[in-house]
Amino acid sequence: MGDFFSLIVLVVLLVLAAPVLAIIALVKTSGVNDRLFRLERRLAALETGPAAAAPRTAAPSQPAAPPAAAAVRQAPQQVSPPPQPAPPPQAAPASVPAVTSTRPAAPAREVSFEERFGTRWVVWVGGIALALGGIFLVRYAIEQDLIGPRVRIMLGALFALVLVIAGEWQRRSERALALPSLPSADIPAILTAAGTTVAYATVYAAYALYGFLAPPIAFVLLGAVALLCLAAALLHGPALAGLGIVGAYLAPMLVASTEPDYWALYIYVAIVNAAAFAMARYRLWRWLALTALILGALWALPGIGDGPSNVTALGPHVFHAIAGFALVTTFLVCGLFYGPPAAPDQIDYVSSFALCVYLLIATILVLASMHDTAALGAFVILSIAAVAIAWRAGAAAAAVPVTALFAAAVMAHWAVHMRPDMLLAPSGPTAPAIPEPAASFDYGWHFALAALWAALFGGSGFLAQGRSTRPLIPMLWAATAAVLPLALLIALYYRIAALDRSLPFAGLALLLAALYGVATEALVRREQRPGVLEASAMFATATLAGLALAFTFALERGWLTIALALMVPGIAWVARERPLPWLRWLAAIMVGVVALRVAHDPRIAGDDVGTTPIFNWLLYGYGIPAASFWLGGYLLRNRADDPPARIVDGGAIVFTVLLVVMEIRHYVTGGDIYAPMRGPTEIMLYVNVALAMTIALEYIRARTGSIVHNAAALLMAALTYAAVIADLIVGSSLRFIATPLPGGPFINEIMLGFGLPAVLAVVLALVARTTRPISYRTAAAIAAVLLALYYLTLETRRLFHGPILMGPATDAEQYAYSTVWLAYGIALLAVGFVLRSQPARLLALGVIILTIAKVFLYDTANIAGIYRALSAIGLGVVLLGIGWLYQRVLYPQTAATATSEGG
């Protein structure tokens, strides 16, 4: 209170003080000086006029005339009449502007710092200083109780009147003096704005603070001040409009009260809103409309949490939302009532934003009041009105999706909110003293409200198609119609069914899917209008989303994953039959949904995975999605190998890998996929499966040419090679373990970990022989050779030691290693000869060199008796045979040259 009336007393003191007169005198003085300067310039022009006209009568011997005069003199010379005497000298013409108009225009005068400081900054800073000084002085007078409330009101009204009169007098004085348009502060507008602001505050304080005015009189006075501000702004321009309206919105902040009257506040804000919106509409000041919108909306925040369940406390807030919405509709929505003209089929974002501001206020009221009947009813009315307005005026179409978003937020808040009184469970002797949950089964109103909104937005979104010549407006309607009903259904399902199976909700989802499907077909068959094709794609998307929700509501967790995955080939088939935008992306999105579902619970069916190897929930939960994604990717790739098709293909590969990994985990851990790693057996299984999948991807890549299949094959091969080297060859502990190896002499873990991967690596090298570069094939061949060498070595040890591989090696065992390695090298060499493969021959020579090194470095030093001799003899014979083979088969010309040279 004190702040407000401090300003009022300040006004009175300033009216009677000399600074106001000093400011006016300063303005007058600056105006007179400027007028004298202009008069001096005009006199100088008059003095130079005869001198400029003198060359007209000058003799030819005189200096050349100015360009304009020369042009006038040269024009008659173009015609060749007989020479005539020169006319007698005449006086200079009376029309001075005719002479001065031919002179070049003076350059624009640069405004100096001194002029800018004296004409603009001094006025603003001086006004602020006077206001602060007056506020401090008046605050002191109020604190000392020097003036009473009635005197404050009277002085405030008097000062407002004086300021308005001073501003108008100053405006007329400037117009009468015809002052130049210097870039100076608009002093008349500032004075008038201050007066209107003080008038607003004075009337408001007399009514709401002191009770001196009855409500009808206060309303009339506030309306009169608003009209005065509007009329003055029309005369003084935007400066007054901005300062006056901002001052009017800030005026209630000067009043402090322990018991605020929100009715008075919001009636006052409504009147100020009406004045501001009307002014913005008349002058087409969008900035003023936005400023009034924001400031008026901010006044909804104070006291919004006071008594959330009290209708009386909510009444003024509800009135503020409805009144602001009505005023916005009347003055700011283009093409409606008194709003500005609307461009055909174009969205005006100020119109849409204005509606959304007060819809947001209504939404906040609903959430803060915990869905009070008054607040919820107001929001429902405003949401229906927003749809009707957007239907009538296309400029406000952007408010439709925002309104739907607010409606979904209201329903979601109701769905997830948990009231403390619902946690009470009355029982025993204290049951009568504990209240029953009041809203434990209060679903009817919100269910009906959801049905109303679904019908409103869904029906209007469908019927709006074809009404516009631009695609954006029907697309906004269609997006709202496709999303909001599904969102409302999810909120109801969450609140009522608590995420449990519910066949009724599944039926509702199927009903929505059917309605969306009918809408899609109707739009596809309709004449192509802007936005109809996009809208049909949105309704088709909603159809599939409805089916997904039906599966979600009706099926258990495992079946839900399967149902969502089966939607992908269905979407791909629809996209092929009805090439609608976004359908392909919808298939990719569904892959992501299934992936999120699996990431949430990798066991698919929780603890009920089953203990049977392979044929368990993992096979269905990962296998069916993988097969669905493979089919969906194939259908999408038939039209284009675009990002959606690649995403689906990537999902197929990922789920195939996950299927194999999960089944292996399930097998080696006995059903517990979260158990720790179970030794080398699990790694061996992973390596074999990864090699097999790499071979399959190489085959698929060659047929499809897809970049996804190519990248997946390379990635799978790289990871497999790393696992072979790190886990099998380098890190394997088979030869050191003291536990018996499972299996017989030949069918055992050695074959699983080294023999079978070696065969698969050979197959991979052969498959990639004509499709991959030499480096890729060489890497596969090296892996095959190393795995086979390890297999032969460990299998030889198994034959000598039995199931337990630990123990020292005998001479016969060492000789057997050398013999096996040499035989293996010879076999590789034979394969290289048959296939004409240099990499195979080089690898064979590597094995033979390894054998030579073992014989000369180890066998000759550590093996005794007959085995040492046999080892050396056997190696020599084999090496001679290899030399003969190279000379006679591979390089016969080299052998012939060597023979001739030797002869």
C-alpha angles and dihedrals in degrees: 000000000000093000093055097049092042086068091048095053089045089058093054093049093047092050090057095040130090099239092078091053090045091055092049091048090050091053092046092049093050090049093050092048091051092049091051089051091054092048090052090053092050092049090051090052091051091050093052093047099086091043089056092050095046096089089067090077099029122120120251090255092064122096118281116279124240116281095261094050091045090054091052091049095047096052097075091047092068089072114063107220121156114282115272131191117267115262118253117267114274133197120262113274117263092232102090095177090063089064098039094047090071092058118095114264115260114251118257110277113245114232109234127218091250093054093046091048094047099043103037119011097045091055095051096043091044092052092050092047092050091048093050093046092049092048091052092047094048093045088056091050092051094046089052089048091236094145132034132225096264092050090049092053092046094048091047092053091045093050093048090053092048092050093050092047091047091051094050092045090050092049093052092045092054091048092050092050091047092223116194120258098259119171093254135136114280098244097177091052092048092051093047092046091052090050095051091046091052090047091053092049094045095053092044093050093046090054107034103027107035103017093229092136131055115233095254092051092046091051091051093048094047090049090049092051090048091052090047090053090048093050093045092049090054088058101038101036134226096327091069092040092055098043095040097049094043089049091050091053092047095047095088089057089068090063118080121191135165090216107039118202105222093183091060091044096052095042087053091048090049091055092047089047091053092051094045095046093046091050092047090050095048095048095030091234104163092180090058092050092051092046092051091046094054097042093045092049093050090061088067091070102067112089095359090133096048109115099343093187095043113099091200091056092046094047099085092043091052089048090052092053094046095043093048091048091050093049092048090050091050101047112016109038107096115237095013129102106314096347124125120278114280127226111236112270094345127126118237106205094200089059092048094043092050092056092044093053094063092037086057090052090052090048092052090050091054093049095043094047093048092245097312112191095242095048094043092048091051091050092050091051093049093047091053090046091050091054091048092049093048089048091052098039116036091196088077095049092113088068091066099075090040090053089049090050091053091048091051089049091053092050093044091051090053091047099051099032115109117202116212093225090060089063092064117100110195112215141137125019092326094058096099091053094052116075119235117246103274098204104027092119099022096127102120101084095045092045090053091045091052090050090050093050093044091052093043099049096032095049096042091046091056096042092048091067113109096017096102135061091213124065100223098072097050090044091056091050092047094048090052092048092049098048110033101060091050092047091051091049091052091051092051091047091051094049100040105030096031091221092301126129111288123176093189091058090045087055091051090050090051089050091053090047090052092049091049090048092053090048091050094052092045092053093045091054093044124096110278109259129166110290096006094107092051091046091052089053090052092050090047088052090050089051092058091042089054090053090050090052090049090055090046094052096044105038137065122247097273095044090047090060090050093047093050091048093050088058091069097070088040091056090045091052092049090048089054094048095038108028094204124161118263095014090105090050090049089060089053091048091052089055088056091048092053090047091053090048091053092044089055092056115007090186089068094208100039115233092349096079093123132231100246111109115246096348100077139098091287090065092053097037095050104019098054093047090048092051091045092052093048089053093043092050090050092052093047093046090056088074103030141342092230132145095277092053090048092050091053091047089050090051090052092054093045094050091047090054091046091051092055095043093048094047091050091049090048091050100047095041098042095245103321107112091181093060118115123263114294104217130268096324093074092047091050091053091049092051093051094048092045091053091048091050091048090054090049092048090050089054093047093045091055090055102040103032088212117161089218093057091045093051092044092052092050093046093047091049093049093049091046094051090049091051092048093052099037102036106027110027102029104023102033114122097189095114092050103042118112096205119094117263112243116241136036132296093287109012100063144105091291090065090044095050102036114006099052095041089051091055091047092049089053090051090049091052091050094047092051093043094105101024106046133057121261093259092060093049092045091053090052091048093050091050090050093049094048093047092048092048091052090046094053092045096049093042090053089051090048090055092051100040104028123220093336109066098192120105140076121300119242126221090257090053092051091048089049091054091053092046094048093047092049092048089048091052091050091050091051090048091052090051090051091051094048095046094039086232117155094191090056091050092048091051089049090053088050090056091046091050089051089052092049090052091050093049096048099036102036114012097050090050103040108025118080135194127009094346092065092054094043090050094053094041094048092049092050094050092049094049091051090050091050090051092050090049093052091048098047103034113023105026108018093152091059091052092049092051092050091050094050092048091049092050 
